[in-house]
């Protein structure tokens, strides 16, 4: 699962040096700082002064990300959008290789962070900006408007500048056709982006391999690309926040009942959130109107950002999905509303530009400094107020996660595992129960193997989980098929939020208050207990499948990447390991490789209770044998090779020196 981001450099550093909760918070804060600095740098490169850059950074960072604090990938992925654009614009201004190298490294980090939706949005924005910037360079207009320290005015460069050190750059050969110059301007940043993808290959290739066998191979009930869009009528939140963000408002109810030209997909108030602040919105509109009401035109680059932002907002409504979902990349993700990030960046830059020009009009006027300070503080207060009403996250003084080692359920199941073999628990609230250290089903994954979502790999009636959480009664649920599936899937225990009937084939092991799970589910009253049951006659993690008495199978060693099983077969039989039959797990029988075939998860399993899609089966002859399953992630190995080659190519590109046919006096270059 890419969002685990095991290869993202900051994660091993933080989570090995700090406790889990502190590392999580530190990662959030560091990426907020990174996003703020990135937007500031981009703003200054586009010619904004410090006041304008400050406002732009405030709008970008605190307009879009705080409501999404429950989604840590938002700020992690969003931090790289302005930084990448900063490097790209730096390349077009100076043609210095360091900007391309920086672009490659930033893209690699963005991809290693694992949330490919925002990374894809970043790539699309970079692509549009690069193509338009190269094909319509707007020459001296941009150079004169830029206040960047890296700009090189009135000098056209050839592609030879890519590899030249300072003092070796030369004036372009004016005989080169415009189309060739455009191609050469685009070639280097595109090459750097490709190298960034190559460096991130150890994360990209396994994720792509997972996607091919995931529930996202096509649109279905488990994967709706339109989920998380912004209904067109809800865009009025941009100018009327008091209608939707107040304490009495219920935007979730309105979003899923009122259509008003929207697509027939569900959404929620966080995914559909788009707000820039009232004052920044006004300033952005004034900036866009400059070409109509003043003689000073708007910087063409900011016009380009305005168009990119408009595209992002239109895409966020979901209107373009019927056509776009057939294009590479666009149909891979949910949450069209996330494209509103481009609109937020555009409004941030436009408002910052108008604010910057207004502040520069009379720089010595102290009253303007005071008014500018008030405007920034008013925007901060505006965005802070909105963020308090538009999120699903609540800060607590005693986070439940720090008590995960005190979980009574985790301790009891750990003891059971040491006595009887690995335990597996069925629990409501996907994935939360795994924080106890015990395997839990069903899993919750962004990308999940499709076996978990079809008959044979999931509960015959998924409503059984709602029954365990107290949302349904069991009157219309067939109980026996659920327990047949649970046994075949190696589930040994049930966790319920209410007492189960005596007719269920389970035994109560414990009930009470769990230090981790009860606070996590906000079950804090004396009547809101949790109930842990063991299933009667469980098949456990490994068993032999054959008529009569097939023999005994015992787990000798069970680790993340290798499982060793001792088998004593009294007759030829199937060894069944109740783990996902992933192709990269390779078995050996008595130290000899053996072939095995994972069942096809095509939804055509006749017996939904068989759990065949979450079992690894291996034919075993009569006798005593040793079976070892070893995980060999081939795509990870291939990705590591590609990453090494790409990194060496980038290092060579950074170190490459090429002399030009003529020098020029750099004293004129600021």
Order of alpha helices (4+ residues) and beta strands (2+ residues): alpha-alpha-alpha-alpha-alpha-alpha-alpha-alpha-alpha-alpha-alpha-alpha-alpha-alpha-alpha-alpha-alpha-beta-beta-alpha-alpha-beta-beta-alpha-beta-beta-beta-beta-beta-beta-beta-beta-beta-alpha
